[in-house]
């Protein structure tokens, strides 16, 4: 992601004057992983709409256009919810057509109500799933699906917190795989699979990651979370970091792109615009692996989640987005489940190339890359930028914050080298040991 720095850049507590505002990192951390749909930070929303039919908050063309006008920017991803109990493929397709016409990806929460995870495994939803398998395959456009989202709560029929026997986390994971396998058996290739966990766990037997179905079944990881402020008797005002820190740490162990599929803040108990401003300020440094933001734009009895609850909130959102250029769609022939580490960039020669830009080169042995721009890879030393001129020849991936593999199984290759995984984390493959 290219980030536009206007005045001061803050990275790891480091302030750098605007005289070097042209240092625009591709990634704020070597741990950033992008999928193969967008080349940088993407933005989207559950667009909301008037609380009456036919404009009731569904992503029809009018509501999509209204939200895009509100934020002054195209929606890369449009959020939608499909209940097995109420919504058919034909109904869903009408909204997919809206996203297609708008040049957007549709993200579908595939909600198996009224079934439990065990019901899914017992085949109770097979006929319904099959209509979507057939419909989506023939539709052809890329679609993102997140089955059994927020299972670490007690508010859905598949929630572990509601029924920790029929919805035990292992069963939820198995049900996720069951759905994916039905699509794969029919050779459906235009779906990206999204696994979603909630920021807070609710109910016995719930954890943030216990329902993770495995790397081979996931293209993206998403998180849902809200700042309830003082709306509820049990809630308090929580900063963006307080809402997402614990769950972000939990899911970061997986080598998958991470985005927020639902999030918002109330105005009650604090300042919504300051909440948004602070979010954008800390995203590059404290949450560098978040590569997409989808605002939940519908105020409901449990919270004023709409973006336009105040003009200042809208302006904060627009200002924060302006630091990122519009995301571009990229093509790829990679199979589902593989992801791209865009931060891996080659280290330049040992000539001190950063001196001509007014910065010393990093000391020998300091090879940790914090950002990379067109000039080269940058490290940090004594609270100042420094240019990196060397890499560890024995374990080249240390420069990007990853250990080297103890095996030779290649998952992904980029200009830096070949990448594998150990314990669901990236590792660099040393070719000399794999000949």
MIZA-288013 format. One record per residue (C-alpha): residue number from 1; x, y, z. Coordinates in steps of 0.5 Angstrom, whole numbers. Layout:
BEGIN
<rec seq="NUM" u="X" v="Y" w="Z"/>
...
//
This chain:
BEGIN
<rec seq="1" u="0" v="0" w="0"/>
<rec seq="2" u="3" v="7" w="-2"/>
<rec seq="3" u="1" v="12" w="4"/>
<rec seq="4" u="1" v="19" w="3"/>
<rec seq="5" u="5" v="23" w="9"/>
<rec seq="6" u="3" v="30" w="9"/>
<rec seq="7" u="6" v="33" w="16"/>
<rec seq="8" u="10" v="28" w="20"/>
<rec seq="9" u="11" v="20" w="19"/>
<rec seq="10" u="10" v="16" w="26"/>
<rec seq="11" u="13" v="9" w="25"/>
<rec seq="12" u="15" v="5" w="32"/>
<rec seq="13" u="15" v="11" w="36"/>
<rec seq="14" u="19" v="15" w="30"/>
<rec seq="15" u="18" v="22" w="28"/>
<rec seq="16" u="21" v="24" w="21"/>
<rec seq="17" u="20" v="31" w="18"/>
<rec seq="18" u="16" v="32" w="12"/>
<rec seq="19" u="22" v="33" w="8"/>
<rec seq="20" u="22" v="26" w="7"/>
<rec seq="21" u="15" v="26" w="5"/>
<rec seq="22" u="17" v="22" w="-1"/>
<rec seq="23" u="18" v="16" w="3"/>
<rec seq="24" u="12" v="12" w="1"/>
<rec seq="25" u="12" v="5" w="4"/>
<rec seq="26" u="9" v="-1" w="-1"/>
<rec seq="27" u="8" v="-4" w="6"/>
<rec seq="28" u="9" v="-2" w="13"/>
<rec seq="29" u="11" v="-8" w="16"/>
<rec seq="30" u="15" v="-14" w="12"/>
<rec seq="31" u="9" v="-19" w="15"/>
<rec seq="32" u="4" v="-15" w="10"/>
<rec seq="33" u="0" v="-21" w="6"/>
<rec seq="34" u="-4" v="-19" w="0"/>
<rec seq="35" u="-9" v="-23" w="-3"/>
<rec seq="36" u="-9" v="-24" w="-11"/>
<rec seq="37" u="-15" v="-20" w="-12"/>
<rec seq="38" u="-13" v="-13" w="-10"/>
<rec seq="39" u="-6" v="-10" w="-10"/>
<rec seq="40" u="-7" v="-5" w="-4"/>
<rec seq="41" u="-11" v="-3" w="1"/>
<rec seq="42" u="-19" v="-4" w="-1"/>
<rec seq="43" u="-25" v="-1" w="2"/>
<rec seq="44" u="-32" v="-3" w="2"/>
<rec seq="45" u="-38" v="-3" w="6"/>
<rec seq="46" u="-45" v="-6" w="8"/>
<rec seq="47" u="-48" v="0" w="5"/>
<rec seq="48" u="-54" v="1" w="9"/>
<rec seq="49" u="-60" v="5" w="7"/>
<rec seq="50" u="-67" v="7" w="9"/>
<rec seq="51" u="-71" v="3" w="14"/>
<rec seq="52" u="-77" v="2" w="9"/>
<rec seq="53" u="-78" v="-2" w="3"/>
<rec seq="54" u="-76" v="-3" w="-2"/>
<rec seq="55" u="-70" v="1" w="0"/>
<rec seq="56" u="-69" v="-3" w="6"/>
<rec seq="57" u="-62" v="-3" w="8"/>
<rec seq="58" u="-60" v="-8" w="2"/>
<rec seq="59" u="-54" v="-7" w="-3"/>
<rec seq="60" u="-59" v="-5" w="-9"/>
<rec seq="61" u="-56" v="0" w="-14"/>
<rec seq="62" u="-59" v="6" w="-10"/>
<rec seq="63" u="-56" v="5" w="-4"/>
<rec seq="64" u="-49" v="3" w="-7"/>
<rec seq="65" u="-49" v="10" w="-10"/>
<rec seq="66" u="-51" v="13" w="-4"/>
<rec seq="67" u="-46" v="11" w="0"/>
<rec seq="68" u="-41" v="12" w="-5"/>
<rec seq="69" u="-43" v="19" w="-6"/>
<rec seq="70" u="-43" v="20" w="2"/>
<rec seq="71" u="-35" v="17" w="2"/>
<rec seq="72" u="-33" v="20" w="-5"/>
<rec seq="73" u="-30" v="14" w="-7"/>
<rec seq="74" u="-32" v="7" w="-11"/>
<rec seq="75" u="-33" v="1" w="-7"/>
<rec seq="76" u="-28" v="-4" w="-8"/>
<rec seq="77" u="-32" v="-9" w="-4"/>
<rec seq="78" u="-40" v="-10" w="-2"/>
<rec seq="79" u="-42" v="-13" w="4"/>
<rec seq="80" u="-48" v="-18" w="4"/>
<rec seq="81" u="-52" v="-23" w="8"/>
<rec seq="82" u="-55" v="-29" w="5"/>
<rec seq="83" u="-59" v="-33" w="10"/>
<rec seq="84" u="-61" v="-40" w="8"/>
<rec seq="85" u="-67" v="-40" w="11"/>
<rec seq="86" u="-70" v="-34" w="7"/>
<rec seq="87" u="-66" v="-32" w="1"/>
<rec seq="88" u="-65" v="-36" w="-5"/>
<rec seq="89" u="-60" v="-36" w="-10"/>
<rec seq="90" u="-65" v="-32" w="-15"/>
<rec seq="91" u="-65" v="-27" w="-10"/>
<rec seq="92" u="-58" v="-27" w="-8"/>
<rec seq="93" u="-56" v="-26" w="-16"/>
<rec seq="94" u="-60" v="-20" w="-16"/>
<rec seq="95" u="-55" v="-16" w="-12"/>
<rec seq="96" u="-49" v="-20" w="-15"/>
<rec seq="97" u="-51" v="-16" w="-21"/>
<rec seq="98" u="-51" v="-10" w="-18"/>
<rec seq="99" u="-44" v="-11" w="-15"/>
<rec seq="100" u="-42" v="-13" w="-22"/>
<rec seq="101" u="-45" v="-7" w="-26"/>
<rec seq="102" u="-41" v="-3" w="-20"/>
<rec seq="103" u="-34" v="-6" w="-22"/>
<rec seq="104" u="-34" v="-9" w="-14"/>
<rec seq="105" u="-33" v="-15" w="-11"/>
<rec seq="106" u="-39" v="-18" w="-7"/>
<rec seq="107" u="-37" v="-21" w="0"/>
<rec seq="108" u="-43" v="-26" w="2"/>
<rec seq="109" u="-44" v="-28" w="9"/>
<rec seq="110" u="-47" v="-35" w="8"/>
<rec seq="111" u="-51" v="-36" w="14"/>
<rec seq="112" u="-54" v="-43" w="15"/>
<rec seq="113" u="-60" v="-41" w="19"/>
<rec seq="114" u="-63" v="-45" w="23"/>
<rec seq="115" u="-58" v="-50" w="22"/>
<rec seq="116" u="-52" v="-52" w="27"/>
<rec seq="117" u="-46" v="-54" w="25"/>
<rec seq="118" u="-47" v="-61" w="26"/>
<rec seq="119" u="-54" v="-60" w="22"/>
<rec seq="120" u="-49" v="-58" w="16"/>
<rec seq="121" u="-45" v="-64" w="17"/>
<rec seq="122" u="-51" v="-68" w="17"/>
<rec seq="123" u="-53" v="-66" w="10"/>
<rec seq="124" u="-59" v="-62" w="12"/>
<rec seq="125" u="-57" v="-56" w="8"/>
<rec seq="126" u="-54" v="-60" w="2"/>
<rec seq="127" u="-60" v="-58" w="-3"/>
<rec seq="128" u="-59" v="-51" w="-1"/>
<rec seq="129" u="-52" v="-51" w="-2"/>
<rec seq="130" u="-52" v="-54" w="-9"/>
<rec seq="131" u="-57" v="-49" w="-12"/>
<rec seq="132" u="-51" v="-44" w="-10"/>
<rec seq="133" u="-46" v="-48" w="-13"/>
<rec seq="134" u="-49" v="-49" w="-19"/>
<rec seq="135" u="-51" v="-41" w="-20"/>
<rec seq="136" u="-44" v="-39" w="-18"/>
<rec seq="137" u="-41" v="-43" w="-22"/>
<rec seq="138" u="-45" v="-41" w="-28"/>
<rec seq="139" u="-45" v="-33" w="-26"/>
<rec seq="140" u="-37" v="-33" w="-27"/>
<rec seq="141" u="-35" v="-27" w="-23"/>
<rec seq="142" u="-31" v="-27" w="-17"/>
<rec seq="143" u="-35" v="-28" w="-11"/>
<rec seq="144" u="-32" v="-28" w="-4"/>
<rec seq="145" u="-36" v="-32" w="1"/>
<rec seq="146" u="-35" v="-33" w="9"/>
<rec seq="147" u="-39" v="-39" w="11"/>
<rec seq="148" u="-41" v="-39" w="19"/>
<rec seq="149" u="-38" v="-32" w="21"/>
<rec seq="150" u="-38" v="-30" w="28"/>
<rec seq="151" u="-38" v="-37" w="30"/>
<rec seq="152" u="-35" v="-35" w="37"/>
<rec seq="153" u="-41" v="-32" w="39"/>
<rec seq="154" u="-48" v="-34" w="42"/>
<rec seq="155" u="-52" v="-30" w="37"/>
<rec seq="156" u="-53" v="-35" w="31"/>
<rec seq="157" u="-55" v="-42" w="30"/>
<rec seq="158" u="-48" v="-44" w="29"/>
<rec seq="159" u="-45" v="-41" w="34"/>
<rec seq="160" u="-41" v="-45" w="39"/>
<rec seq="161" u="-43" v="-40" w="45"/>
<rec seq="162" u="-50" v="-42" w="44"/>
<rec seq="163" u="-49" v="-50" w="43"/>
<rec seq="164" u="-42" v="-52" w="44"/>
<rec seq="165" u="-44" v="-59" w="43"/>
<rec seq="166" u="-47" v="-59" w="36"/>
<rec seq="167" u="-43" v="-53" w="34"/>
<rec seq="168" u="-36" v="-55" w="38"/>
<rec seq="169" u="-31" v="-51" w="34"/>
<rec seq="170" u="-28" v="-57" w="31"/>
<rec seq="171" u="-35" v="-58" w="28"/>
<rec seq="172" u="-35" v="-51" w="26"/>
<rec seq="173" u="-29" v="-52" w="22"/>
<rec seq="174" u="-31" v="-58" w="19"/>
<rec seq="175" u="-38" v="-55" w="17"/>
<rec seq="176" u="-34" v="-50" w="13"/>
<rec seq="177" u="-29" v="-55" w="10"/>
<rec seq="178" u="-36" v="-59" w="8"/>
<rec seq="179" u="-39" v="-53" w="4"/>
<rec seq="180" u="-32" v="-51" w="1"/>
<rec seq="181" u="-31" v="-58" w="-1"/>
<rec seq="182" u="-38" v="-58" w="-5"/>
<rec seq="183" u="-36" v="-52" w="-9"/>
<rec seq="184" u="-29" v="-56" w="-11"/>
<rec seq="185" u="-32" v="-62" w="-13"/>
<rec seq="186" u="-36" v="-58" w="-18"/>
<rec seq="187" u="-30" v="-55" w="-20"/>
<rec seq="188" u="-32" v="-48" w="-18"/>
<rec seq="189" u="-26" v="-43" w="-19"/>
<rec seq="190" u="-29" v="-36" w="-18"/>
<rec seq="191" u="-30" v="-36" w="-11"/>
<rec seq="192" u="-25" v="-34" w="-5"/>
<rec seq="193" u="-26" v="-37" w="2"/>
<rec seq="194" u="-26" v="-32" w="8"/>
<rec seq="195" u="-26" v="-35" w="15"/>
<rec seq="196" u="-29" v="-30" w="20"/>
<rec seq="197" u="-28" v="-29" w="27"/>
<rec seq="198" u="-31" v="-24" w="32"/>
<rec seq="199" u="-27" v="-19" w="36"/>
<rec seq="200" u="-30" v="-22" w="42"/>
<rec seq="201" u="-32" v="-29" w="45"/>
<rec seq="202" u="-38" v="-30" w="48"/>
<rec seq="203" u="-40" v="-37" w="51"/>
<rec seq="204" u="-37" v="-43" w="53"/>
<rec seq="205" u="-32" v="-47" w="49"/>
<rec seq="206" u="-31" v="-41" w="45"/>
<rec seq="207" u="-24" v="-38" w="42"/>
<rec seq="208" u="-22" v="-33" w="37"/>
<rec seq="209" u="-19" v="-39" w="33"/>
<rec seq="210" u="-21" v="-45" w="35"/>
<rec seq="211" u="-26" v="-46" w="28"/>
<rec seq="212" u="-20" v="-44" w="23"/>
<rec seq="213" u="-21" v="-49" w="18"/>
<rec seq="214" u="-14" v="-50" w="16"/>
<rec seq="215" u="-10" v="-46" w="11"/>
<rec seq="216" u="-12" v="-50" w="5"/>
<rec seq="217" u="-19" v="-48" w="6"/>
<rec seq="218" u="-18" v="-40" w="7"/>
<rec seq="219" u="-16" v="-35" w="2"/>
<rec seq="220" u="-18" v="-29" w="7"/>
<rec seq="221" u="-18" v="-28" w="14"/>
<rec seq="222" u="-23" v="-23" w="16"/>
<rec seq="223" u="-25" v="-20" w="23"/>
<rec seq="224" u="-32" v="-17" w="26"/>
<rec seq="225" u="-32" v="-12" w="31"/>
<rec seq="226" u="-35" v="-6" w="34"/>
<rec seq="227" u="-34" v="0" w="39"/>
<rec seq="228" u="-41" v="0" w="43"/>
<rec seq="229" u="-38" v="6" w="47"/>
<rec seq="230" u="-43" v="7" w="53"/>
<rec seq="231" u="-49" v="5" w="49"/>
<rec seq="232" u="-50" v="-2" w="53"/>
<rec seq="233" u="-50" v="-3" w="60"/>
<rec seq="234" u="-44" v="-8" w="59"/>
<rec seq="235" u="-40" v="-3" w="55"/>
<rec seq="236" u="-35" v="2" w="55"/>
<rec seq="237" u="-32" v="7" w="50"/>
<rec seq="238" u="-26" v="3" w="47"/>
<rec seq="239" u="-21" v="5" w="42"/>
<rec seq="240" u="-20" v="2" w="35"/>
<rec seq="241" u="-14" v="-2" w="38"/>
<rec seq="242" u="-18" v="-4" w="44"/>
<rec seq="243" u="-23" v="-7" w="40"/>
<rec seq="244" u="-18" v="-11" w="35"/>
<rec seq="245" u="-12" v="-12" w="39"/>
<rec seq="246" u="-13" v="-19" w="42"/>
<rec seq="247" u="-16" v="-22" w="36"/>
<rec seq="248" u="-11" v="-19" w="31"/>
<rec seq="249" u="-6" v="-22" w="35"/>
<rec seq="250" u="-9" v="-29" w="35"/>
<rec seq="251" u="-10" v="-29" w="27"/>
<rec seq="252" u="-4" v="-26" w="25"/>
<rec seq="253" u="0" v="-33" w="26"/>
<rec seq="254" u="-4" v="-35" w="20"/>
<rec seq="255" u="0" v="-33" w="13"/>
<rec seq="256" u="-7" v="-30" w="10"/>
<rec seq="257" u="-9" v="-23" w="8"/>
<rec seq="258" u="-13" v="-20" w="14"/>
<rec seq="259" u="-19" v="-15" w="13"/>
<rec seq="260" u="-24" v="-12" w="17"/>
<rec seq="261" u="-31" v="-15" w="14"/>
<rec seq="262" u="-35" v="-11" w="19"/>
<rec seq="263" u="-33" v="-5" w="24"/>
<rec seq="264" u="-36" v="1" w="26"/>
<rec seq="265" u="-36" v="6" w="32"/>
<rec seq="266" u="-42" v="9" w="36"/>
<rec seq="267" u="-42" v="17" w="38"/>
<rec seq="268" u="-44" v="15" w="45"/>
<rec seq="269" u="-39" v="16" w="50"/>
<rec seq="270" u="-34" v="19" w="46"/>
<rec seq="271" u="-32" v="22" w="39"/>
<rec seq="272" u="-33" v="18" w="33"/>
<rec seq="273" u="-29" v="22" w="28"/>
<rec seq="274" u="-23" v="22" w="33"/>
<rec seq="275" u="-24" v="14" w="33"/>
<rec seq="276" u="-24" v="14" w="26"/>
<rec seq="277" u="-18" v="19" w="26"/>
<rec seq="278" u="-14" v="15" w="31"/>
<rec seq="279" u="-15" v="8" w="27"/>
<rec seq="280" u="-12" v="11" w="21"/>
<rec seq="281" u="-6" v="14" w="24"/>
<rec seq="282" u="-4" v="7" w="28"/>
<rec seq="283" u="-6" v="2" w="22"/>
<rec seq="284" u="0" v="2" w="19"/>
<rec seq="285" u="5" v="1" w="25"/>
<rec seq="286" u="0" v="-3" w="30"/>
<rec seq="287" u="-4" v="-7" w="25"/>
<rec seq="288" u="0" v="-7" w="19"/>
<rec seq="289" u="-3" v="-14" w="16"/>
<rec seq="290" u="-10" v="-11" w="15"/>
<rec seq="291" u="-11" v="-10" w="8"/>
<rec seq="292" u="-18" v="-8" w="7"/>
<rec seq="293" u="-24" v="-4" w="11"/>
<rec seq="294" u="-31" v="-5" w="10"/>
<rec seq="295" u="-35" v="0" w="14"/>
<rec seq="296" u="-42" v="-3" w="17"/>
<rec seq="297" u="-46" v="3" w="15"/>
<rec seq="298" u="-53" v="2" w="18"/>
<rec seq="299" u="-55" v="5" w="25"/>
<rec seq="300" u="-60" v="0" w="29"/>
<rec seq="301" u="-63" v="-1" w="36"/>
<rec seq="302" u="-56" v="-4" w="39"/>
<rec seq="303" u="-52" v="2" w="36"/>
<rec seq="304" u="-51" v="8" w="31"/>
<rec seq="305" u="-47" v="5" w="26"/>
<rec seq="306" u="-48" v="9" w="20"/>
<rec seq="307" u="-42" v="13" w="18"/>
<rec seq="308" u="-46" v="19" w="17"/>
<rec seq="309" u="-48" v="20" w="24"/>
<rec seq="310" u="-44" v="26" w="24"/>
<rec seq="311" u="-41" v="30" w="19"/>
<rec seq="312" u="-34" v="30" w="22"/>
<rec seq="313" u="-34" v="22" w="22"/>
<rec seq="314" u="-35" v="23" w="15"/>
<rec seq="315" u="-30" v="27" w="14"/>
<rec seq="316" u="-25" v="23" w="18"/>
<rec seq="317" u="-27" v="17" w="14"/>
<rec seq="318" u="-26" v="21" w="8"/>
<rec seq="319" u="-19" v="24" w="10"/>
<rec seq="320" u="-16" v="17" w="12"/>
<rec seq="321" u="-18" v="14" w="6"/>
<rec seq="322" u="-15" v="19" w="2"/>
<rec seq="323" u="-8" v="17" w="4"/>
<rec seq="324" u="-9" v="11" w="0"/>
<rec seq="325" u="-10" v="11" w="-8"/>
<rec seq="326" u="-15" v="7" w="-11"/>
<rec seq="327" u="-14" v="-1" w="-10"/>
<rec seq="328" u="-13" v="-4" w="-17"/>
<rec seq="329" u="-16" v="-11" w="-19"/>
<rec seq="330" u="-10" v="-16" w="-21"/>
<rec seq="331" u="-10" v="-22" w="-24"/>
<rec seq="332" u="-7" v="-29" w="-22"/>
<rec seq="333" u="-7" v="-36" w="-24"/>
<rec seq="334" u="-6" v="-38" w="-17"/>
<rec seq="335" u="-10" v="-44" w="-14"/>
<rec seq="336" u="-15" v="-42" w="-8"/>
<rec seq="337" u="-12" v="-42" w="-1"/>
<rec seq="338" u="-5" v="-39" w="-4"/>
<rec seq="339" u="-3" v="-32" w="-2"/>
<rec seq="340" u="2" v="-27" w="-4"/>
<rec seq="341" u="7" v="-23" w="1"/>
<rec seq="342" u="8" v="-17" w="-3"/>
<rec seq="343" u="13" v="-14" w="2"/>
<rec seq="344" u="18" v="-19" w="0"/>
<rec seq="345" u="23" v="-14" w="-4"/>
<rec seq="346" u="30" v="-15" w="-6"/>
<rec seq="347" u="36" v="-12" w="-2"/>
<rec seq="348" u="40" v="-7" w="-6"/>
<rec seq="349" u="47" v="-7" w="-7"/>
<rec seq="350" u="52" v="-6" w="-1"/>
<rec seq="351" u="53" v="1" w="-4"/>
<rec seq="352" u="50" v="6" w="1"/>
<rec seq="353" u="45" v="9" w="-3"/>
<rec seq="354" u="41" v="12" w="2"/>
<rec seq="355" u="46" v="17" w="3"/>
<rec seq="356" u="44" v="21" w="-3"/>
<rec seq="357" u="37" v="22" w="0"/>
<rec seq="358" u="40" v="25" w="7"/>
<rec seq="359" u="40" v="18" w="11"/>
<rec seq="360" u="45" v="14" w="13"/>
<rec seq="361" u="46" v="6" w="12"/>
<rec seq="362" u="44" v="1" w="17"/>
<rec seq="363" u="50" v="-2" w="21"/>
<rec seq="364" u="52" v="-8" w="19"/>
<rec seq="365" u="48" v="-14" w="22"/>
<rec seq="366" u="41" v="-9" w="22"/>
<rec seq="367" u="37" v="-12" w="16"/>
<rec seq="368" u="30" v="-12" w="19"/>
<rec seq="369" u="26" v="-9" w="13"/>
<rec seq="370" u="21" v="-4" w="16"/>
<rec seq="371" u="18" v="-1" w="9"/>
<rec seq="372" u="20" v="-1" w="2"/>
<rec seq="373" u="19" v="4" w="-3"/>
<rec seq="374" u="22" v="5" w="-10"/>
<rec seq="375" u="29" v="7" w="-7"/>
<rec seq="376" u="30" v="1" w="-3"/>
<rec seq="377" u="29" v="-3" w="3"/>
<rec seq="378" u="29" v="2" w="10"/>
<rec seq="379" u="31" v="0" w="17"/>
<rec seq="380" u="31" v="4" w="23"/>
<rec seq="381" u="36" v="6" w="27"/>
<rec seq="382" u="37" v="11" w="33"/>
<rec seq="383" u="30" v="13" w="31"/>
<rec seq="384" u="32" v="15" w="24"/>
<rec seq="385" u="31" v="11" w="18"/>
<rec seq="386" u="37" v="8" w="15"/>
<rec seq="387" u="38" v="4" w="8"/>
<rec seq="388" u="39" v="-3" w="8"/>
<rec seq="389" u="45" v="-5" w="4"/>
<rec seq="390" u="46" v="-13" w="6"/>
<rec seq="391" u="42" v="-19" w="7"/>
<rec seq="392" u="43" v="-26" w="11"/>
<rec seq="393" u="46" v="-30" w="6"/>
<rec seq="394" u="45" v="-36" w="10"/>
<rec seq="395" u="38" v="-34" w="12"/>
<rec seq="396" u="35" v="-29" w="7"/>
<rec seq="397" u="28" v="-29" w="10"/>
<rec seq="398" u="30" v="-26" w="16"/>
<rec seq="399" u="31" v="-19" w="13"/>
<rec seq="400" u="23" v="-20" w="12"/>
<rec seq="401" u="22" v="-22" w="19"/>
<rec seq="402" u="21" v="-29" w="18"/>
<rec seq="403" u="25" v="-35" w="20"/>
<rec seq="404" u="28" v="-40" w="14"/>
<rec seq="405" u="24" v="-47" w="13"/>
<rec seq="406" u="27" v="-53" w="15"/>
<rec seq="407" u="24" v="-57" w="9"/>
<rec seq="408" u="24" v="-55" w="2"/>
<rec seq="409" u="16" v="-55" w="0"/>
<rec seq="410" u="15" v="-49" w="-4"/>
<rec seq="411" u="8" v="-45" w="-3"/>
<rec seq="412" u="10" v="-39" w="-7"/>
<rec seq="413" u="15" v="-36" w="-10"/>
<rec seq="414" u="17" v="-28" w="-11"/>
<rec seq="415" u="23" v="-24" w="-13"/>
<rec seq="416" u="26" v="-25" w="-6"/>
<rec seq="417" u="26" v="-32" w="-6"/>
<rec seq="418" u="22" v="-39" w="-5"/>
<rec seq="419" u="17" v="-39" w="1"/>
<rec seq="420" u="14" v="-44" w="5"/>
<rec seq="421" u="11" v="-45" w="12"/>
<rec seq="422" u="12" v="-47" w="19"/>
<rec seq="423" u="6" v="-48" w="24"/>
<rec seq="424" u="2" v="-43" w="19"/>
<rec seq="425" u="7" v="-38" w="19"/>
<rec seq="426" u="12" v="-36" w="13"/>
<rec seq="427" u="19" v="-38" w="12"/>
<rec seq="428" u="24" v="-38" w="7"/>
<rec seq="429" u="27" v="-44" w="3"/>
<rec seq="430" u="34" v="-44" w="3"/>
<rec seq="431" u="36" v="-47" w="-4"/>
<rec seq="432" u="43" v="-49" w="-3"/>
<rec seq="433" u="40" v="-54" w="2"/>
<rec seq="434" u="34" v="-56" w="-3"/>
<rec seq="435" u="38" v="-58" w="-9"/>
//
